[in-house]
Amino acid sequence: MYSVGLFEAKQKLSELVERARRGEKIALTRRGKLAAVLTSPPAEANLKEIFNDIEKNRKRSRWRRRLKTKDLIEQGRI
């Protein structure tokens, strides 16, 4: 798994997304600690299911409870 810091990931996002799309797992780190993993969706993935999962995770997050997934997408934050 390729590991990259968040600052560098911001600079190379298009490249990282392409690598993930081809099947590579990309570890995103913040101050040396794993923050997220970028990977391609399963072949049978359904967009509705993916957004439902995002919504479930958003509801679990304390600092985003007032925001909806649609709002985050419109703001360019997802």
PyMOL commands that set and color helices and strands:
alter all, ss='L'
color gray80, all
select helices_A, chain A and resi 6-11+13-21+47-60+69-74
alter helices_A, ss='H'
color red, helices_A
select strands_A, chain A and resi 2-5+26-30+33-38
alter strands_A, ss='S'
color yellow, strands_A
deselect
rebuild
show_as cartoon
